Amino acid sequence: MKERFVNYIEKNELIRKGDGIVVGLSGGPDSTCLLHLLCSIKDEMNLKIAAVHVNHMFRGDDADGDQRFSEEISKAFDVEFFYKKIDVSRYGRENGLSSETAGREIRYNYFNEIMNKLKFSKIATAHNANDQVETILMRIMRGTGLEGLGGIPVKRENRYIRPILFMKREEIEQYCKVHKLNPRIDETNLERLYSRNKVRLDMIPYMKENFNEDIIETINRMSLLLQEDNKFILEEVDSRYKESCFRENDKVVICKKAFEYNSSIIKRIIRKAIKEVNGDKYDVELKHIMEVVELSKLETGKKIDLPRGVSAENVYGDICIRLKKSTIGSDCDEIILNKNELHGREIIFRSYIFNFEVINNEKNISLDKNNEIKYFNYDSINGNIIIRQRKNGDKINPLGMKGSKKLKDIFIDMKIPKENRELIPIIQFDENIAWVFSIKISELYKVTEKTKKVLKISVRRKENKLC
């Protein structure tokens, strides 16, 4: 198996010698197998490996047991271990997300946080060949397109990798048995309460027995063919996107002429524009895309709301995609900004004016030692930037320190009066606090020699009253 694993990695160019890899470790057979295989080539490829576990708090004591096992096996493999415990169901309710989407968002945000903290370059997840088939069948039942039929890519953005996507579940279980890994078993995977479990337990075995005993290999082969076809289409979409779309301040404008393109092209252009604005296209379904197409046929001034705080407006036939004004204006609670829309922006938050500038990290760059001007590693920011007030439980990884510290303790140490603490702006990147204005900046986003682009944030005070 090790030889097949190495060949798969080399064929798909997933890992290079010296890479730092964050491994998503649930404690189940798939992720345990993945961690063991990576550790088996750790020395010969000079890899740095860290295991990251997210306790979703779905299964009480069993979930805590998964966490303990993950920590123990990481220690046994001499791998650094990180974990996060969070009530995913509550997070989903508070953010209007399904449990599945909330869990995915939390996991990947945490994976990226640890990757940036360790200055690693890859995130490895344990998707396998059976997962691929289940995903494709689920998407067919929901009514997917070509991209969806392609299933899970073996790598994405040259950061997210699936090194055991070639392995079937029975091969993984046998591997764990041979190597006496004794992974945790999630009993909820055997319950027919969820659609995916019904696909796994009923549909696929039925297809194997009655139609094609090699259905796993067959559908995986199909997915690779469709991924190639979709890649060709996306290259055409990128070309048309450059011709017919442009950024203007806080929005992406899809020009009127784009809606004359082939239906397949314009639908993908709309998806791409939404992703440019909010950094993610999850929760955007075909019905939302078609709403934008229909909007292009209406009179100027008409607007629609899309998922994840995005809106679309018809402006004389052009379609403007942007974050809703409530998330980008001078709001008293929170302002959300997209990473790709920062350069040259001026944002008013309470009694402060923030200016953002993205610059190249050159040797002669002068990093001013000024409490109102700070510099951050732009490359380490993955999603949105948030300007907000302090919240209970806030923590920061202070520059030059290992680990985190509560803001409350920092304020007490610095003898900042209670009445002033709520007035200090907090700048958050992804899920991490990057700057407590004029107080502390984070170790996670410091500028290093490897930094390619730098985010400069300048702050000055307004003279008008607080809102």
N, C-alpha and C positions, 0 to 999 in steps of 0.2 A: 504493500500500500504506500509505503514511503516513496518508492520510485515513481508510482503514478502521481502522487502528490507533487513531487518535485517537477515532473514533466509538465503537469497542468499549470503550475506556477510559471515555469519558463515559457511555455507556449503562449500564455495570456499576458506575460510581462507584468505579473502582479507584485513581485517583490524583487528588490535589488539588494546586493550585499551591503550591509551597514544600515539597513532601514530600521526605524523605530516603529513598532506596531502595537496599537491598542487593540486588544481582543475583547469583544463583547462576550462575557462569560455568565451564562444563566445558571450553570451547574448541571444542566441536562446533558444527554448523550452527545448531541451535535456539537455544542460549544466546548465540551470537555475533550472530545475527539480532536477538534480543531486546535485547541491549546496544546495538547500532547504532540500533535504532528508538527506544529510550529517549533515547539521546544526541541524536537528531535533533529531539526536542522539549524537550531539557534547558533551553535558554535561554528559550524562550517560556513555559515553565511554571515557571521558576525552580527546577528540580529539583537536588537533591544526590544524586549517584550514586556507589556504591562497588561494585566487582566482587570477589566472593569465590570462591575456587577451593579445592576439596578434592582432594588427590592421594591416591587410595585404595590406591596401590601394587599394583594388580592386574596391570599390564601393563608393569612394568619401565621400560625406556628410553622406550617410547611414552608412558607416564603422565607421565614427566618432561618429555617434549616437549609434552604438553598443557599442563602447568603453565607452561612457558616461553612458549608461544604466548599463553596467557591473560594473562600479565603484559605481554607486548609489545603486544597489541592494546588492553589497558587504558591503557597509556602513550600509545598512538597516539590514543586517544579522550579523553585527558586525564582519566582516571578513576582514583581511588585504588584500589589493588589489595592484597588480603589473600589469604594462602594458608595451608593447613595440610596437612602430609604425615603420613599415619597408616596403619598396616597394618590395614586394615578386617577382613581375614580373621582375624587374630589377635585383634582386639577382639571379633569375633563369637564366637570360641571361648571366650574368657575370660568372656564375659557370657551365654553360652548363647543366642546369637541367630544367625539366618541371615545370610549375607553381605548380602542385600538389606536386611533390617531394620537391621543394624548400620550399613551405609552411610547409610541414611536418617537414623538417629538422630544419627550423627556430623555429617552435613551440616547438618541443621536446628539442632542445638545450636550449631554454629559460626556459622551465619547469624545466629542470635539473639545470640550473643556479640558479633559485630561490630556488629549493629544497635544493641545497647545501648551499646556503647563509643562509637559515633558519634552516639548520640541520634537515630537515624533512626526512622521509623515503619512502613516497609513492607519486605517481603521478596518479590522477584519471581523466579519460576521459569519455565523455558521449556517447560512442557508445551504440546503442540499438539493439533490435532484428531485426528491419527493415534494419538497417545499415548492419547487418550480412548477410541478404539475398541479399541485393544489391551488397555487396562485393563479395560474392560467385558467383553470376550470372555474374558479370563483369569478374571475373577470369576465369570462364568457357569459356566465349567468347574469352578470350585472349589465352586460351589453358593452363590450369594450371595442377598441379599434386596433389597428395594426400594432401600435406601440405597446398596448396592453397585452396582446397575444404574444409578443416577444418575451414577456415575463421578466424575470429578475436578471439584470445584466451582471456579468462576472466582475465588472468593475465600473465605478462611476466617479467622474471628476478626478480620476487618477488618485483618489484618496480612499474611497470605500471599496474594499475587495472582498470577494467570496471564494476563498481558496478551496472549499470542499463542495462546491456546487456540482461537481461531477459525481459525487458519491451518493449512492442510494441509502435509504434509512437502514435497511438490513445490514449493509456493509459497515455502517457507522456503529450499529449495535454490536456486531461481531468484533469490530476493532476494539471497542471498549471492553468486551469480554476477554479477548486474548490478552490485553495489556492490564487487566484487572483494575480498571479505572473506577468501577462502581459509581457511575453518575447518578444523580437524583432523577426520579421519575415524577413528572407532573401528572397526577391522577386526573386532573380536569381535561387532559388531552384524550381521555378515554370516555368522556361524557358526550352524549349526542345533543347537548344543549346549544352548541354553536354550529353555524353553517360549515365552517372549515373542518370541524371534527366529523361532520356527516360526510363530507367529501372524502376525508381520509379513511374513515372506518367503513363506509358503505359504498360510495360511488366508485372509487378506484378499485377496490377488490372486485366489485361487480363487473367493471370493464375488463379487468384482467381475466376473470373467469369466463366471461361470455363473448369477448371481442378480441382482445389482444393481450397475451400474457406479458408482452414487452412494452406495455403502454407507457411506463415511466421513461424508458429510453426513447420511444417514438416521439412523445410530446417534447422531451428535451431537445431532440434533434430538430423538430419543427421550430422551436423557439429560437435556435441559433440561426436558422434560415431567415426567419422573419426579422430578427435583429439586424441582419445584414441589409435587408430590403429597407427597413426603417431608417437605417443610417444614411442610405442614399437619398431618401426623401428629405431628411433633416438637413442635409448639406444644401439642398435646393431651397429649403425654408430659410436657412441662414442668409443665403444670397438675396432672396426676396425681402427679408426683414430689413436688411441694410438699405435696400432701395426705397422702402415704403414706410419705415418707422424711424422716429427720432425722439430723443429725450429733450424735454423742455422744463427746466426747473424741477418740480416735484412729480412730473408725470411722464408717461410714454404716450406718444401720439401715433396712432395707426392712420395713415393717410387714406383718404377716400378711395384712391385708385386700388388699394390693396384688396378691397372687397370685390374687385373684378377678377381676381385670381381664382384658380381652381379651388373648389370647396375644401379639398384635402389640405391645400396650402394655407388658406386663410384661417382655418380652424387651428392649425399649429402655430401660426403667427400670433393669434390671440393668446394662446397658452403661454407662448414665449414672452409676450408683453406683460402678462400678469405676473409671471415669475420674476421679470426684471423689476417690477414694482415692489412685490412683497417678499422676494427671495425664496418663495416656495410655491409649488403649484398643486400641492395636495389639497384635497377637498374641492378642487375645481373639476366639475363633471361636464359631460357633453351638454347638458341642459343649460349650464351657465355660458358655455361657449356660444350656443345657438341664440341665447338671449342677447349677446353682444352683436351677433350677426343681424338679428332683427332690429336692434337699436340703430344700426347703420342705415336702415331704411326709413327711419322716422325723422321728424323735423328737428331742427337744431334746438338745443336746450334740454332735451329729454335725457333722463339719467336712470341708471339701475344700480342696485347694490349687488356685489359679488362676495364670495366667502373671504374670510381672513381680513376684514376691514378694507376691502378694495371696492372702488366704485368706477363706473364707466359713464361717460357723457358724450352725447352727439354734439359736436361743434361744427356746424355747417358741413356735415358729411364726414368729417374726421372724427375718430373715436379716441377720446382721452382716457387713459387708464391711470388711476392714481389711488393712493391711500386716502380714505375719507378725511375730510377737513378736520373732523374732531380729533384725529390722531396726529395732525401735523401743525395745528395752529398753536397760538399762545394759550395753552390750557393750564389750569391751576394744579392739576393732579399729575398728568403724565403726557409726554410727547414722544411719539414713535417715529423713527426715521429709518429709511432704508440705506444700507451701506453704500449702494451704488449711486445714491442721489446726494451724497454729502458735500462734495467739493463745491466750494463757493457759496454754501448755504449760510444764511443768517437766521437764527431762531431765537425768538423771545420766550423766555420761561420765567414767569413771576417777575422779579426785579432784576433779571439778568439777560444779557444778550450774548448768545453763543455764535461764534464764527468757526466754520469747519474748512479745512484745507488739506487735500491729499497731495503729498509731495514725494519725490524720489529720495531714497536714503543715500545721499552722497557723502563722501568722506569729509567734505568741508561744511556739512550741515551744522548749524549752531543750535544746540538744544538749550534754549534759554532757561535759566534757573529762576523761574518766575512763577509765583503761586497762581497766577491767572492765565498762564500759557503752559500747556502740557502736550507731550508728544507720545503717541502710542503706535504699536505695531499693527498697521492696517491689515497686513496679511493674516493676522490671527483672528480677525473678526469674521464670523461666519454668517450672521443674520442681521437682525435689526439693532439699532442704537436707540436707547431709551433715556430720556431726561425726565427725572421724577423726583418726588420727595421721599424722605426716609420711610421705611416700613419696619414693623416689629420683626426682629430676628435677622435683620440685614447683617451680612458679613462681608469682609474684603480680605484678599490675600495681600497684605501690605508689601510694598517694594522692599526687597532685601530680607524678607522674612519667609520662613517655611511655614506652611499652614495658614489658616484663616483666623481672623479676629473679629468679634462682634463690634459693630459700629457703636453700640451703647457703651462698651468698655473703652473704646477709643475716646469718645466724647468725655467720659468721666475722667480718664487719665489726663486729658488736655484741659480739663476744667471749663468746658463749654457749657454755658447756662442752658437749662432745659428749654427755656422759651426760644432760644436761638437754633436749636437742633433741627426743628422742622423747616427752617428757612434755608438750610444749606442744600443746594442742588446735588443730586446723585446722578452720575452718568454711568449707565449700564450697557455693556456689550453682551449680546446673547443673553445668558442667564447670570452673568457675573458683573459685579460692580467693578468698574475700571477706575473711577475717580470720585472721591468725595471732595467736592470743590474746596480748594484752598487748604485741605486737611491731609489726605492720603491718596496715592495712586497705587494701582495694582501691579504686583509682580508678574501676573499672567500676560500682560500686554506691553511689557517693556521693550524698547527698541534695542536690537542687538546688531552685530555685524552681518548676520544673515537676513535681516529685515530688508525687504525690497522697497516697500512703500510705507510711508509714515503718515499717520493722521495727526494733524496739528489742530488743537482746539484752543481758541482764545476766548476769554470771557471778560465782559465788562459790565458794570452795573448801570441799570436804568435809574433815572431820577424820579420817575412816577411811582405812585403807590402800588403796593402789592395787590394782585387781583384776588 
